[in-house]
Amino acid sequence: MRIERRFTADTQSAYGSLQFRQTSSEIRNPDGSLVFSAPDISVPEGFSQVASDILAQKYFRKAGVPARLKRVEESSVPSFLWRSVADEEALAKLPEEERYVGETDARQVFDRLAGTWAYWAWKGGYFDTEDDAQAYFDEMRYMLATQMAAPNSPQWFNTGLHWAYGIDGPSQGHYYVDYESGRLTKSKTAYEHPQPHACFIQSVADDLVNDGGIMDLWVREARLFKYGSGTGSNFSALRGEGESLGGGGKSSGLMSFLRIGDRAAGAIKSGGTTRRAAKMVTVDADHPDIENYISWKWIEEQKVASLVAGSKNLNKNMKAIMAACQNGLADEPLDPKSNPELKQAIREARRALVPDNYIYRVIEMARQGFTEIEIPTYNTDWDSDAYLTVAGQNSNNSVRVTNEFLGKVERGGNWDLKARTTGKVMKTVEAADLWDQISFAAWACADPGLQYDSTINEWHTCPESGRINASNPCSEYMFLDDTACNLASLNLMKFAGEAAGSLDIEGYEHACRLWTLTLETSVLMAQFPSKEIAKLSYEYRTLGLGFANIGALLMSMGLGYDSDEGRAICGGLSALMTGISYETSAEIASERGAFPGYAKNADSMLRVIRNHRRAAYGETEGYEGLTILPVALVAKDCPVPSLIDASKAAWDRALAGGEKHGYRNAQTTVVAPTGTIGLVMDCDTTGIEPDFALVKFKKLAGGGYFKIINQTVPLALENLGYSEDQIDDIIAYAVGTGSLSNAPGINRDTLKAKGFDEEKLQAIETSLSTAFQLKFAFNRFSLGDDFCRDVLGFTDAQLGDFTFDMLAGMGFTAEEIEAANEHICGTMTVEGAPHLKAEHMKVFDCANRCGAKGKRELSTDSHIRMMAASQPFISGAISKTINMPNTATVDEVKDAYMLSWKLGIKANALYRDGSKLSQPLSSALLVDVDADEDEAREAAEALAQANPVQQAEVVAERIIERVVERTLERKRLPNRRKGYTQKAIVGGHKLYLRTGEFEDGSLGEIFVDMHKEGAAFRSMMNNFAIAVSLGLQYGVPLEEYVDSFTFTRFEPNGMVEGNDVIKMATSTLDYIFRELAVSYLGRNDLAHVEPADLRTDALGRGDQESAMAGEEEGDDALQMALDFASSGYLRGGKKEVKNQLVVVTGGKKEGSTGSTVGGETTVVTALYDDASGTTSFEIPSSDAPVQLAAGESERFSMSGGAVDAADDKMRNMEEARMKGYTGDACDSCGNFTLVRNGTCLKCVTCGSTTGCS
């Protein structure tokens, strides 16, 4: 191959135009303890501190590098590519401790990577001349040093250690195929053939102990986890529970083995460098155990919630009993009959369902002289003992669904679950029911994701070699079982053109060509963890070239992520990348031959290439062998027309080259999450993701952080036409001034009046640049205990309470604190910023709301449609998180999954904010708007500990605040009034709900009776109903009650019997107001079954049905019917009653014979269904917040993190959530700086990732 130079010149070094700098690198735990330190390293000038830290901590070889090297001459290799080994003679002259060192210069890493690739590419015959090899070597080093692209992490770990330093070791059981002889060979050493692949798919057979079976898979997975790679498998071959075994007996089923594998994966990874989720488990939708698999994770998380709640409850009651046993006033303190305090403690414990065995165990301990007892309690931290006791947490889970299944979901039909060995139908379920289970599980705990089996295999380039059954952990690599893929990603921001809104298309094409060659070379040089993977990876040579930073690129161009123009840019770049990559693959095939499996798959592969080309040309028909048509490239939407032209030309060349020579690689591109390597390239956004926050925390070399606006925001504002002063004002609004000067309310003058001297003011000023919120800068550590006690007057108890707010304690009001906080620390958002035009807001939309004031966030559909714009041009698939707000419903999950299928996406993973038990929601508590945070926490704790009636009083107080200021007269109900009685059983307790209506059909009163309940509870419910009735008659909207009391949680709760549309309630109040909302407000989203579906004449959805003729003519007659019919009984309220009643007017017409009744027209009402919308299946999970009304437009939610404010770690989690992180702590460094990254997580402090890139 001919290699041209575009970034370098043959007259100088590859680094000749670059500057390097000396820096130090430190990574610390949140407590300040040192995780890693490299005091003196050399990195390119353009590398940020985070990128430098990742390079130093993750990718520098720490030891074993000879301090003196010598070249090993190879006559068939150019001298500049000769490999190096330790110079033993020179080393002998050095002190022993100085003979072997670690890498300290980034150029060492770049040289060993690019040098190894060039070395093996030369040996493989990929270069025409030595000049081509030299050009390739220089261009690759330049791209690495300038962060234009990066390979996956195993390349950085393993590639070049043997070539550059002569490092080696005993074989680890790997295999490779000799590039010259084609013979499968067992590796003799550890590093001569590096292991550069990140993504693996492994098969598993329905066999317990033999090769390729279940137990063998755990060994193969362990080998991959040890070296930082990820793997996925389809477990559908394993027999379901109850299937017959060959030797007699019954199988224990799929789930028993998945639990074993989960435990094994957790144990292996716990001490390694990769975090959880470097494993994918996939199961077909027709597996007999599919229902247990779907609910596996969320049920396990319920166990965690039970352990947490139960342990704290047990600890509380056991301590109360022990304390009561110490009652010295009782004659017999250990006898409940003579010790009232003990008797009450035992009664309370029994009410809390504490076993009698434990109650009397404490009494016996007290009898033996114990005075204290400590029961271990658990929390929801991911690494806590609670999570360690449950299964299913060490993998990403996916379900494989086919077009047939999804069609039955849409049309309604049965779905057969089949035995693995005989194919016999073991169970038949409704497809829609299984769909409900999948969607609810994904809503509840973010798993399982979906893989669209039919779409995947219709785009399969090698169907004659077998089906695609599984994927890697992040779902971007999908190919045959027992194959591997090595990844590399291009940093799209480096290919932005010099002119605003332009692209360096030629540079992008050049990079795509060279990196395709690099990945192909990596296949040639690699070793693999098993014979099967080595053999098939050699035969099919799949590659994983992708891109990162599309979100930042679009923002810098002044384009919204959710815009037609943004999707066209993404589609064009995807099309150009894969077109060039396949063109390069065909070019290599012309010289080195097509991949061995090409011949029997040529027709299928060319069909797929033609379909890619049709999509690049924007065609909407004529696709071959596709059921779901792709989203074609829309040329008119692309603001860079040359990108469209280049894409078409690339696909023309790719198809022509393939028809003539075939292809060297069965697949060439994927879109990976680019976790750690995204940080090395200083990408604001990773993979195909949008940005997660506009304000970031930039790390300093000496430790600590300071706030900066995303580097793309100023560029975007400049391209949108804002002046320099306007840009400065907008940025200051987002990140703050970082100074007390001119701050409103809290400034140098007001603080001096409180006793601050210049030294203390300077201490505060110093800490402001790193403070997330103003209150965090005022603490005992920065001010000193003596000053806080003697000058500010705080007590030791206040100083020891981490929830204590010094600013509020000094007398500043909540309004003053908030105003100063916004001025000094910024709002973390550009919403409401001065000068910013409304039409430009969409450019800065992120995956999540930004800051406390942020209201905007990208819609669920925008994520899916961006994937759909790219997918038609990607050989593999796309790893991406579909972000959903916490308020998203199960129906919205269903819609997202269904839309993904219809748009031709191959796989999808959803993440609803707060759906993981270990991640607290941001606190928004039921307090006054002007309350400070301490009051908020206290209110939340008090409210959580209050009984339901007391909770109701607080809520009612909030509601009444909206109406007491208006003088309203009570609206009286008629003496004889309409209504209905609904009988139901909630959690085993019988409840009667009776309603009374005004003349217009609206609700005016309720009566509630609990059958056979205690007198106090029945009386309380009766008086509660009276209070609600009075509120309704004085004008309190029913909507306010519904918003306030639905989702409240107390006993009795659980399954609901006797109600047609409500099947589950979290409390009696939740049930009552769900029923009223459905019946009088038409709030079918709060029902579990739509009322329309219960009609005997229901035919299906009415979305497409036209309005009834003569509708307006019957209004008068309809009103006559409503005078006697209860609108609540008909469900839907008077607003929707037209959809349910048809007025049939009859009797004598003018000029006709006959008679009428009483001289009037007879009015008859009949049921009619014109409902629209979809069934809501909304079951609050154990971590769902209590939704409470508190003002005109506010909703307040209680999260576990807010209630349990005594836990310092929970405070860190909450702060992390407010900063835009997930709230989890990183396993490697302990910092709360994890962000979602594709379907995985990555730490922006140390670079650890849950995925395999």
Disulfide bonds with the S-S distance in Angstrom:
none
